[in-house]
Amino acid sequence: MNFNVQQRQVLESIRDGRKVSEMDANWAVNKELATQGEDGDIDLTQLGRSQIDRSPNASV
């Protein structure tokens, strides 16, 4: 998957435990890149982690 700058920032924010907007969280969950608990906690799925780790623009 290729991500634009905003999408990559959303995934990195989720990975790092920073807050994201409801719209951004919904995007990640709908793409099966993240999962959201009933309490609102969000985390990357295995797919999300693998995609952001192999993204050509991944932060180090």
N, CA, C and O of each residue as an XYZ file, in Angstrom:
240
protein
N       0.837     -1.186      0.000
C       0.000      0.000      0.000
C       0.875      1.240      0.000
O       1.918      1.281      0.651
N       0.447      2.227     -0.721
C       1.122      3.518     -0.700
C       0.271      4.494      0.092
O      -0.948      4.549     -0.076
N       0.914      5.257      0.950
C       0.213      6.216      1.791
C       0.678      7.619      1.462
O       1.851      7.851      1.170
N      -0.273      8.564      1.517
C       0.135      9.954      1.383
C       0.689     10.405      2.734
O       0.649      9.651      3.706
N       1.196     11.609      2.794
C       1.842     12.109      4.009
C       0.879     12.083      5.193
O       1.256     11.658      6.285
N      -0.343     12.528      4.992
C      -1.313     12.575      6.091
C      -1.636     11.169      6.600
O      -1.692     10.945      7.809
N      -1.845     10.235      5.691
C      -2.167      8.867      6.095
C      -1.012      8.246      6.877
O      -1.227      7.578      7.889
N       0.198      8.467      6.409
C       1.368      7.939      7.106
C       1.484      8.545      8.501
O       1.825      7.850      9.457
N       1.200      9.850      8.616
C       1.242     10.512      9.920
C       0.191      9.937     10.863
O       0.448      9.784     12.057
N      -0.984      9.620     10.341
C      -2.041      9.015     11.161
C      -1.560      7.673     11.697
O      -1.681      7.404     12.893
N      -1.017      6.834     10.827
C      -0.554      5.517     11.261
C       0.594      5.631     12.259
O       0.645      4.880     13.233
N       1.504      6.556     12.025
C       2.608      6.756     12.964
C       2.093      7.263     14.305
O       2.601      6.866     15.353
N       1.097      8.129     14.282
C       0.504      8.628     15.529
C      -0.145      7.497     16.310
O       0.019      7.400     17.526
N      -0.875      6.647     15.615
C      -1.505      5.503     16.279
C      -0.422      4.598     16.859
O      -0.512      4.168     18.009
N       0.585      4.317     16.070
C       1.687      3.459     16.529
C       2.344      4.021     17.786
O       2.695      3.274     18.700
N       2.508      5.344     17.824
C       3.209      5.995     18.928
C       2.300      6.348     20.096
O       2.755      6.915     21.089
N       1.017      6.016     19.982
C       0.085      6.261     21.081
C      -0.407      7.690     21.194
O      -0.916      8.096     22.238
N      -0.254      8.464     20.109
C      -0.758      9.842     20.108
C      -2.209      9.857     19.638
O      -2.645      8.967     18.908
N      -2.939     10.864     20.060
C      -4.352     10.984     19.684
C      -4.486     11.295     18.200
O      -3.676     12.014     17.615
N      -5.537     10.727     17.613
C      -5.903     11.042     16.233
C      -7.381     11.401     16.222
O      -8.125     11.052     17.138
N      -7.791     12.096     15.183
C      -9.196     12.485     15.082
C     -10.065     11.251     14.849
O      -9.578     10.198     14.439
N     -11.343     11.403     15.116
C     -12.289     10.304     14.891
C     -12.302      9.909     13.419
O     -12.368      8.724     13.093
N     -12.239     10.896     12.532
C     -12.236     10.620     11.099
C     -10.992      9.811     10.706
O     -11.084      8.853      9.939
N      -9.835     10.206     11.236
C      -8.602      9.479     10.924
C      -8.624      8.071     11.509
O      -8.180      7.120     10.865
N      -9.139      7.939     12.722
C      -9.243      6.617     13.348
C     -10.159      5.721     12.523
O      -9.840      4.557     12.281
N     -11.287      6.257     12.094
C     -12.230      5.480     11.284
C     -11.602      5.039      9.970
O     -11.820      3.913      9.525
N     -10.820      5.921      9.346
C     -10.136      5.564      8.099
C      -9.233      4.352      8.329
O      -9.278      3.385      7.569
N      -8.414      4.408      9.382
C      -7.468      3.325      9.657
C      -8.193      2.020      9.982
O      -7.779      0.950      9.534
N      -9.264      2.107     10.753
C     -10.034      0.911     11.109
C     -10.713      0.335      9.868
O     -10.690     -0.879      9.662
N     -11.314      1.183      9.044
C     -11.997      0.713      7.830
C     -11.040      0.057      6.845
O     -11.435     -0.838      6.098
N      -9.787      0.494      6.839
C      -8.766     -0.105      5.966
C      -8.115     -1.323      6.618
O      -7.199     -1.922      6.054
N      -8.600     -1.689      7.820
C      -8.077     -2.819      8.595
C      -6.614     -2.632      8.974
O      -5.877     -3.604      9.141
N      -6.198     -1.374      9.106
C      -4.840     -1.053      9.528
C      -4.761     -0.827     11.026
O      -3.675     -0.822     11.605
N      -5.922     -0.638     11.656
C      -5.988     -0.405     13.100
C      -7.249     -1.048     13.646
O      -8.190     -1.356     12.915
N      -7.236     -1.237     14.937
C      -8.402     -1.762     15.636
C      -8.700     -0.832     16.799
O      -7.791     -0.285     17.423
N      -9.977     -0.662     17.080
C     -10.386      0.264     18.130
C     -11.253     -0.474     19.137
O     -12.221     -1.142     18.774
N     -10.890     -0.344     20.408
C     -11.646     -0.981     21.475
C     -12.860     -0.166     21.861
O     -13.000      0.991     21.465
N     -13.741     -0.781     22.642
C     -14.950     -0.095     23.097
C     -14.626      1.128     23.938
O     -15.407      2.078     23.990
N     -13.470      1.105     24.598
C     -13.071      2.237     25.440
C     -12.411      3.355     24.639
O     -11.991      4.362     25.208
N     -12.318      3.181     23.317
C     -11.758      4.212     22.458
C     -10.281      4.052     22.172
O      -9.734      4.774     21.338
N      -9.617      3.113     22.852
C      -8.204      2.872     22.567
C      -8.065      2.365     21.138
O      -8.895      1.598     20.650
N      -7.003      2.808     20.481
C      -6.759      2.383     19.106
C      -5.324      1.907     18.998
O      -4.426      2.464     19.628
N      -5.112      0.876     18.200
C      -3.778      0.337     17.991
C      -3.712     -0.206     16.572
O      -4.726     -0.586     15.988
N      -2.509     -0.235     16.032
C      -2.335     -0.797     14.705
C      -2.527     -2.307     14.743
O      -2.178     -2.972     15.718
N      -3.084     -2.824     13.672
C      -3.157     -4.268     13.488
C      -1.800     -4.739     12.970
O      -0.924     -3.927     12.673
N      -1.636     -6.046     12.864
C      -0.405     -6.582     12.279
C      -0.218     -6.024     10.871
O       0.892     -5.665     10.480
N      -1.313     -5.956     10.114
C      -1.241     -5.402      8.762
C      -0.782     -3.955      8.810
O       0.089     -3.551      8.040
N      -1.363     -3.177      9.706
C      -0.979     -1.776      9.827
C       0.480     -1.608     10.185
O       1.174     -0.767      9.614
N       0.950     -2.411     11.133
C       2.365     -2.343     11.531
C       3.280     -2.721     10.371
O       4.288     -2.058     10.124
N       2.927     -3.781      9.667
C       3.786     -4.205      8.561
C       3.785     -3.178      7.435
O       4.813     -2.958      6.795
N       2.642     -2.551      7.191
C       2.566     -1.557      6.124
C       3.373     -0.310      6.457
O       4.087      0.210      5.599
N       3.271      0.177      7.688
C       3.997      1.395      8.045
C       5.490      1.114      8.144
O       6.300      1.984      7.822
N       5.871     -0.082      8.583
C       7.287     -0.426      8.695
C       7.951     -0.557      7.334
O       9.144     -0.288      7.198
N       7.194     -0.965      6.328
C       7.799     -1.133      5.007
C       7.525      0.045      4.073
O       7.976      0.056      2.928
N       6.784      1.031      4.569
C       6.491      2.211      3.763
C       7.796      2.885      3.361
O       8.680      3.055      4.200
N       7.935      3.272      2.092
C       9.192      3.885      1.646
C       9.507      5.191      2.364
O      10.661      5.619      2.379
N       8.522      5.820      2.948
C       8.749      7.085      3.645
C       8.667      6.921      5.153
O       8.459      7.900      5.869
N       8.827      5.709      5.641
C       8.687      5.453      7.080
C       9.718      6.237      7.867
O      10.872      6.361      7.456
N       9.291      6.762      8.997
C      10.194      7.482      9.889
C      11.084      6.490     10.604
O      10.689      5.356     10.872
N      12.273      6.928     10.903
C      13.200      6.081     11.655
C      13.349      6.623     13.043
O      14.087      6.059     13.851
